């Protein structure tokens, strides 16, 4: 069986966001698979979030909210639905769960109090998440990760295999409950749309839909023309409880991914302990199976001309369980190929982006807010999907250029450094010292 040393997966790099820090003064070796896979994930998350940055709230769930889609819009929707939606976020949550275990293991080995230290880290992460939500981006995941991480910390010490199974069952359960809840809405929509235009039930249905669109446009107007204080005030007034109430819906999503990510880490998945060829083979099968299962649902929505309820049902119902093979497939292939891909020019940049994933995640929101919101360039609502992809490429370029440039001069990303100082409640050196 391959070892960490023989595969070249362990890399002597500084540690932070993954939870790999050992002591305040002596950073441990990083596990390069976590950096590389996280770099891919943080870039992929931008490809999903771009709709929320650039267009009306809810546009990522309902294609026709922002107007009649072109063929290019539909094709990009299809690619996003099959390959991106939920998959990169699930991968990110898996890595977060692995990081919880790694951080606590190393803290315990150094004689620190792992639970106390971990809870302090998660507390500060939660505050970062709230700032991110109210000031920059309503799609924040950090606050949810912090709260759910506090629960996961109590569970990740359970035996690895039962933990793996429990996490996967919890993730799959989301599809059952959500499909049941949204399926009736989709059936009612199908029935009502078949009625004549004068049917009272049909009229009421479209009145409710019009109110939804009007609310989205009202918020979009604030984002498109408002100053930063006005946008923050709008969120505080209309959505102040949202980060706290919506965490319930992430239990069967992010928490589940954290649990099986932690279990796989303890089973040697991320450290080169699994057969590389088998990981590639099974990972490829998982990706193919996920596409094969998702494609009929995509065709169903496309042929029905993207009605709202059916969009929501497919997006949140059966698609959830269908994503799991692809999440695991992406993870398996990326981990297996890290020894070959990470040392390449692009791989080194992706690993650097992964080492600075915290900074890159929030930094992407800051850059996109400047580009799209009214207090910046004011481009909100100007682009359909094809135009938005140009800004995804811009965001990727910034991450891949800035991350290695920064890490060549500093030990940690700027937000990683701040988080570390707050966790240990002391100031750490940031700039790298020149070597003799």
C-alpha positions as CSV (number, residue, x, y, z in Angstrom):
1,X,0.0,0.0,0.0
2,X,1.3,3.4,-0.9
3,X,2.5,5.7,1.9
4,X,2.3,9.4,2.2
5,X,6.0,9.8,1.6
6,X,6.1,7.5,-1.4
7,X,3.4,9.3,-3.2
8,X,4.8,12.7,-2.6
9,X,1.4,13.9,-1.2
10,X,2.8,15.5,2.0
11,X,4.4,18.9,1.3
12,X,6.4,21.0,3.8
13,X,4.2,24.1,3.6
14,X,2.7,26.4,6.2
15,X,-0.7,25.6,7.6
16,X,-3.9,27.3,8.4
17,X,-7.3,27.2,6.8
18,X,-7.4,23.4,6.5
19,X,-7.0,23.2,10.2
20,X,-3.5,21.8,9.9
21,X,-1.7,24.1,12.3
22,X,0.1,22.3,15.0
23,X,1.3,24.9,17.5
24,X,1.1,28.7,17.4
25,X,4.9,29.0,16.7
26,X,5.6,25.9,14.7
27,X,3.4,25.3,11.6
28,X,3.1,21.7,10.7
29,X,3.6,20.1,7.3
30,X,0.6,20.6,5.1
31,X,-1.1,17.7,3.2
32,X,-0.8,18.9,-0.3
33,X,-3.9,17.0,-1.5
34,X,-6.1,19.2,0.7
35,X,-4.5,22.3,-0.7
36,X,-4.8,21.2,-4.3
37,X,-8.4,19.9,-4.1
38,X,-9.4,23.0,-2.1
39,X,-8.0,25.2,-4.8
40,X,-10.1,23.5,-7.4
41,X,-13.2,23.8,-5.1
42,X,-12.8,27.5,-4.4
43,X,-12.5,28.3,-8.1
44,X,-15.5,26.1,-8.9
45,X,-17.7,27.8,-6.2
46,X,-17.2,31.1,-8.0
47,X,-18.7,29.5,-11.1
48,X,-21.9,28.8,-9.1
49,X,-22.0,32.0,-7.1
50,X,-21.6,34.3,-10.1
51,X,-25.4,34.3,-10.8
52,X,-26.0,35.6,-7.2
53,X,-23.4,38.3,-7.6
54,X,-24.5,39.5,-11.0
55,X,-28.3,38.9,-11.2
56,X,-31.5,38.9,-9.2
57,X,-31.7,36.7,-6.1
58,X,-33.0,33.3,-7.0
59,X,-31.8,33.4,-10.6
60,X,-29.5,30.4,-10.0
61,X,-32.5,28.3,-9.1
62,X,-35.0,29.6,-11.7
63,X,-33.5,30.3,-15.1
64,X,-36.4,32.4,-16.5
65,X,-36.4,34.8,-13.5
66,X,-34.0,37.2,-15.4
67,X,-35.7,37.0,-18.8
68,X,-36.2,34.6,-21.7
69,X,-33.1,32.5,-22.0
70,X,-31.1,32.1,-25.2
71,X,-29.8,28.8,-26.4
72,X,-26.4,29.7,-24.9
73,X,-28.0,30.5,-21.5
74,X,-29.7,27.1,-21.6
75,X,-26.5,25.2,-22.5
76,X,-24.6,26.9,-19.7
77,X,-27.4,26.1,-17.3
78,X,-27.2,22.5,-18.4
79,X,-23.4,22.3,-17.9
80,X,-23.7,24.0,-14.5
81,X,-26.5,21.7,-13.4
82,X,-24.7,18.6,-14.5
83,X,-21.2,19.4,-13.3
84,X,-21.1,22.3,-10.8
85,X,-24.2,23.0,-8.8
86,X,-23.8,21.7,-5.3
87,X,-20.8,19.5,-6.2
88,X,-18.0,22.0,-5.4
89,X,-19.7,23.1,-2.3
90,X,-20.0,19.5,-1.2
91,X,-16.3,19.0,-1.9
92,X,-15.5,22.1,0.1
93,X,-17.5,20.8,3.1
94,X,-15.8,17.4,2.8
95,X,-12.4,19.1,3.1
96,X,-13.7,21.2,6.0
97,X,-14.6,18.0,7.9
98,X,-11.2,16.5,7.1
99,X,-9.6,19.7,8.5
100,X,-11.5,19.4,11.7
101,X,-10.0,16.0,12.4
102,X,-6.5,17.0,11.4
103,X,-6.5,20.2,13.4
104,X,-7.6,18.4,16.6
105,X,-5.2,15.5,16.1
106,X,-2.3,17.8,15.8
107,X,-3.4,20.1,18.6
108,X,-3.7,17.0,20.9
109,X,-0.3,15.7,19.8
110,X,1.2,19.1,20.9
111,X,-0.5,19.0,24.3
112,X,-3.0,21.7,23.5
113,X,-6.7,21.5,24.3
114,X,-8.1,20.5,21.0
115,X,-11.8,21.0,21.6
116,X,-11.4,24.4,23.2
117,X,-9.0,25.6,20.5
118,X,-11.3,24.3,17.8
119,X,-14.4,26.0,19.2
120,X,-12.5,29.3,19.4
121,X,-11.6,28.9,15.7
122,X,-15.1,28.2,14.7
123,X,-16.5,31.1,16.8
124,X,-14.3,33.5,14.9
125,X,-15.1,31.8,11.6
126,X,-18.8,32.4,12.4
127,X,-18.2,36.1,12.9
128,X,-16.3,36.3,9.6
129,X,-19.3,34.6,8.0
130,X,-21.8,37.0,9.4
131,X,-19.7,39.9,8.1
132,X,-19.5,38.3,4.7
133,X,-23.3,37.7,4.6
134,X,-24.5,41.2,5.6
135,X,-21.8,43.3,3.9
136,X,-20.8,41.3,0.8
137,X,-22.8,38.3,-0.2
138,X,-26.1,36.7,0.9
139,X,-24.9,33.3,-0.2
140,X,-22.3,32.9,2.6
141,X,-21.5,29.4,3.7
142,X,-18.9,30.2,6.4
143,X,-21.4,31.0,9.2
144,X,-23.2,27.7,8.5
145,X,-19.8,25.9,8.5
146,X,-18.9,27.4,11.8
147,X,-22.2,26.3,13.5
148,X,-22.3,22.9,11.9
149,X,-18.6,22.4,12.6
150,X,-19.3,22.8,16.3
151,X,-21.7,19.8,16.0
152,X,-19.4,17.9,13.7
153,X,-16.5,18.2,16.3
154,X,-18.5,16.1,18.7
155,X,-19.1,13.4,16.1
156,X,-15.9,13.0,14.1
157,X,-14.4,10.8,16.8
158,X,-17.0,8.1,16.2
159,X,-15.7,5.0,14.3
160,X,-14.8,5.9,10.8
161,X,-17.0,3.5,8.8
162,X,-20.2,4.1,10.7
163,X,-19.5,7.8,10.5
164,X,-19.0,7.5,6.7
165,X,-22.3,5.6,6.3
166,X,-24.2,8.0,8.6
167,X,-23.0,11.1,6.7
168,X,-24.0,9.6,3.3
169,X,-27.4,8.5,4.6
170,X,-28.0,11.9,6.0
171,X,-27.0,13.5,2.7
172,X,-29.3,11.2,0.8
173,X,-32.2,11.8,3.2
174,X,-32.3,15.4,2.1
175,X,-33.5,14.3,-1.4
176,X,-36.4,12.3,0.1
177,X,-37.7,15.0,2.4
178,X,-37.2,17.9,-0.1
179,X,-38.7,15.9,-3.0
180,X,-41.7,15.2,-0.9
181,X,-42.1,18.9,0.0
182,X,-41.5,20.4,-3.4
183,X,-43.0,17.6,-5.5
184,X,-46.6,18.7,-4.7
185,X,-45.8,22.2,-5.7
186,X,-44.4,21.0,-9.1
187,X,-47.5,18.8,-9.6
188,X,-49.8,21.7,-8.8
189,X,-47.9,23.9,-11.2
190,X,-48.2,21.4,-14.0
191,X,-51.9,21.0,-13.4
192,X,-52.6,24.8,-13.2
193,X,-50.6,25.6,-16.3
194,X,-52.8,23.2,-18.3
195,X,-55.9,25.2,-17.3
196,X,-57.3,28.0,-19.5
197,X,-56.0,31.6,-18.9
198,X,-59.3,32.6,-17.2
199,X,-59.1,29.8,-14.6
200,X,-59.2,31.4,-11.1
201,X,-56.6,29.0,-9.8
202,X,-54.3,29.8,-12.7
203,X,-54.7,33.5,-12.1
204,X,-53.9,33.1,-8.4
205,X,-50.8,31.0,-9.3
206,X,-49.4,33.7,-11.5
207,X,-50.2,36.5,-9.0
208,X,-48.1,34.7,-6.4
209,X,-45.3,34.2,-9.0
210,X,-45.5,37.9,-9.9
211,X,-45.1,38.8,-6.2
212,X,-42.0,36.6,-6.0
213,X,-40.5,38.3,-9.1
214,X,-41.4,41.8,-7.8
215,X,-39.6,41.0,-4.5
216,X,-36.6,39.8,-6.3
217,X,-36.5,42.9,-8.5
218,X,-36.9,45.2,-5.5
219,X,-33.9,43.7,-3.9
220,X,-32.1,43.8,-7.2
221,X,-32.8,47.5,-7.5
222,X,-31.1,48.1,-4.2
223,X,-28.1,46.0,-5.2
224,X,-27.9,47.8,-8.6
225,X,-28.2,51.4,-7.4
226,X,-27.6,51.4,-3.6
227,X,-24.6,52.6,-1.6
228,X,-22.9,50.0,0.5
229,X,-24.6,51.3,3.7
230,X,-27.9,51.1,2.0
231,X,-27.3,47.5,0.9
232,X,-26.2,46.5,4.4
233,X,-29.2,48.2,5.9
234,X,-31.6,46.4,3.5
235,X,-30.1,43.0,4.4
236,X,-30.3,43.8,8.1
237,X,-33.9,44.9,7.8
238,X,-35.3,42.1,5.5
239,X,-32.9,39.2,6.1
240,X,-31.4,39.6,9.5
241,X,-32.5,36.1,10.8
242,X,-31.7,34.3,7.6
243,X,-28.2,33.0,8.5
244,X,-29.6,31.6,11.8
245,X,-32.8,30.0,10.5
246,X,-31.4,28.6,7.2
247,X,-28.8,26.6,9.0
248,X,-31.4,23.9,9.6
249,X,-31.6,23.2,5.9
250,X,-27.8,22.7,5.7
251,X,-27.7,19.9,8.3
252,X,-28.4,17.2,5.6
253,X,-26.1,19.0,3.2
254,X,-22.9,20.6,4.7
255,X,-22.9,18.7,8.0
256,X,-23.4,15.4,6.1
257,X,-20.4,16.2,3.9
258,X,-18.3,17.2,6.9
259,X,-19.0,13.8,8.5
260,X,-18.1,11.6,5.5
261,X,-15.1,13.9,4.7
262,X,-13.8,13.4,8.3
263,X,-14.4,9.7,8.0
264,X,-12.6,9.4,4.7
265,X,-9.7,11.4,6.1
266,X,-9.4,9.0,9.0
267,X,-9.5,6.1,6.6
268,X,-6.5,7.4,4.7
269,X,-8.4,8.7,1.6
270,X,-6.6,12.0,1.5
271,X,-3.1,10.9,2.4
272,X,-2.2,8.4,-0.3
273,X,-3.3,5.3,1.6
274,X,-5.7,4.1,-1.1
275,X,-5.0,2.4,-4.4
276,X,-4.6,5.1,-6.9
277,X,-5.9,3.2,-9.9
278,X,-9.0,2.1,-8.1
279,X,-9.7,5.7,-7.0
280,X,-9.5,6.9,-10.6
281,X,-11.7,4.0,-11.8
282,X,-14.4,4.4,-9.2
283,X,-14.2,8.1,-9.3
284,X,-14.8,8.1,-13.0
285,X,-17.7,5.8,-12.6
286,X,-19.2,8.0,-10.0
287,X,-19.0,11.1,-12.2
288,X,-20.5,9.2,-15.2
289,X,-23.3,7.8,-13.0
290,X,-24.2,11.2,-11.7
291,X,-24.4,12.7,-15.1
292,X,-26.5,9.8,-16.4
293,X,-28.9,10.2,-13.5
294,X,-29.1,14.0,-13.7
295,X,-29.5,14.3,-17.5
296,X,-33.1,13.1,-17.7
297,X,-34.1,15.7,-15.0
298,X,-32.3,18.4,-17.0
299,X,-34.1,17.3,-20.2
300,X,-37.5,17.3,-18.3
301,X,-37.0,20.9,-17.1
302,X,-35.7,22.1,-20.5
303,X,-38.7,20.5,-22.4
304,X,-41.1,22.0,-19.9
305,X,-39.6,25.5,-20.7
306,X,-38.1,26.0,-17.2
307,X,-41.2,26.5,-15.0
308,X,-40.5,27.8,-11.5
309,X,-41.8,25.0,-9.3
310,X,-40.3,22.2,-11.5
311,X,-37.0,24.1,-11.5
312,X,-37.0,24.2,-7.7
313,X,-38.1,20.5,-7.4
314,X,-35.3,19.3,-9.6
315,X,-32.7,21.6,-8.2
316,X,-33.3,20.7,-4.5
317,X,-35.1,17.4,-4.7
318,X,-33.8,14.3,-6.6
319,X,-30.6,16.2,-7.7
320,X,-29.3,16.2,-4.1
321,X,-28.7,12.4,-3.9
322,X,-27.6,12.4,-7.5
323,X,-24.7,14.8,-6.7
324,X,-23.2,12.4,-4.2
325,X,-21.4,10.1,-6.6
326,X,-19.9,13.1,-8.5
327,X,-18.7,14.8,-5.3
328,X,-17.0,11.6,-4.2
329,X,-15.8,11.0,-7.8
330,X,-14.3,14.5,-8.1
331,X,-12.6,14.0,-4.7
332,X,-11.2,10.6,-5.7
333,X,-9.7,11.6,-9.0
334,X,-8.3,14.9,-7.7
335,X,-6.6,13.1,-4.7
336,X,-5.3,10.3,-6.9
337,X,-3.9,12.8,-9.4
338,X,-2.4,15.2,-7.0
339,X,1.1,13.7,-7.2
340,X,1.0,14.3,-11.0
341,X,-1.0,17.5,-11.3
342,X,0.0,19.5,-8.2
343,X,3.7,19.9,-9.3
344,X,2.7,21.4,-12.7
345,X,2.7,25.2,-13.2
346,X,-1.1,25.3,-13.0
347,X,-1.2,22.8,-10.1
348,X,1.1,25.0,-8.0
349,X,-1.1,27.9,-8.6
350,X,-4.2,25.9,-7.7
351,X,-2.5,24.7,-4.5
352,X,-1.6,28.2,-3.6
353,X,-5.3,29.2,-4.2
354,X,-6.3,26.4,-1.9
355,X,-3.9,27.5,0.8
356,X,-5.6,30.9,0.7
357,X,-9.1,29.5,0.2
358,X,-10.5,31.7,3.1
359,X,-9.0,34.9,1.6
360,X,-10.0,33.8,-2.0
361,X,-13.6,33.0,-1.0
362,X,-14.3,36.3,0.7
363,X,-12.0,38.2,-1.7
364,X,-14.1,36.9,-4.7
365,X,-17.2,38.4,-3.0
366,X,-15.5,41.7,-2.5
367,X,-14.3,41.9,-6.1
368,X,-17.6,40.9,-7.5
369,X,-19.4,43.4,-5.2
370,X,-17.2,46.2,-6.6
371,X,-17.9,45.1,-10.1
372,X,-21.7,44.6,-9.9
373,X,-23.1,46.6,-7.0
374,X,-24.3,50.2,-7.3
375,X,-21.5,51.6,-5.0
376,X,-18.9,50.0,-7.4
377,X,-19.1,49.8,-11.2
378,X,-22.9,49.2,-11.1
379,X,-23.0,46.3,-13.6
380,X,-25.7,44.4,-11.7
381,X,-28.4,42.9,-14.0
382,X,-26.6,43.7,-17.2
383,X,-25.4,40.2,-18.2
384,X,-27.0,36.9,-18.9
385,X,-25.1,33.7,-18.4
386,X,-22.6,33.9,-21.3
387,X,-21.4,37.4,-20.2
388,X,-21.1,36.4,-16.5
389,X,-18.7,33.7,-17.5
390,X,-16.1,36.4,-18.4
391,X,-16.2,37.5,-14.8
392,X,-15.7,33.9,-13.6
393,X,-12.6,33.8,-15.7
394,X,-11.5,37.1,-14.3
395,X,-12.0,35.8,-10.7
396,X,-10.0,32.6,-11.5
397,X,-7.2,34.6,-13.0
398,X,-7.0,36.9,-9.9
399,X,-6.9,33.9,-7.6
400,X,-4.3,32.0,-9.6
401,X,-2.0,35.0,-10.0
402,X,-2.4,36.7,-6.6
403,X,-2.2,33.6,-4.4
404,X,1.3,32.4,-5.3
405,X,2.5,36.0,-5.5
406,X,1.4,36.6,-1.9
407,X,2.6,33.3,-0.5
408,X,6.0,33.8,-1.9
409,X,6.3,36.8,0.4
410,X,4.1,36.0,3.3
411,X,3.6,32.9,5.5
412,X,-0.2,33.0,5.4
413,X,-3.0,34.5,3.4
414,X,-4.2,37.8,4.9
415,X,-7.4,36.4,6.3
416,X,-5.8,33.1,7.3
417,X,-3.3,35.1,9.3
418,X,-6.0,37.2,10.9
419,X,-8.0,34.1,11.8
420,X,-4.9,32.5,13.3
421,X,-4.1,35.5,15.4
422,X,-7.7,35.7,16.7
423,X,-7.7,31.9,17.4
424,X,-4.6,32.0,19.6
425,X,-5.2,35.6,20.7
426,X,-1.7,36.7,19.9
427,X,0.1,38.4,17.0
428,X,2.1,36.2,14.6
429,X,4.8,37.2,12.2
430,X,3.3,37.4,8.7
431,X,6.2,38.2,6.4
432,X,8.6,35.5,5.4
433,X,12.1,35.9,6.6
434,X,14.9,35.9,4.0
435,X,16.9,32.8,3.9
436,X,20.7,33.0,4.1
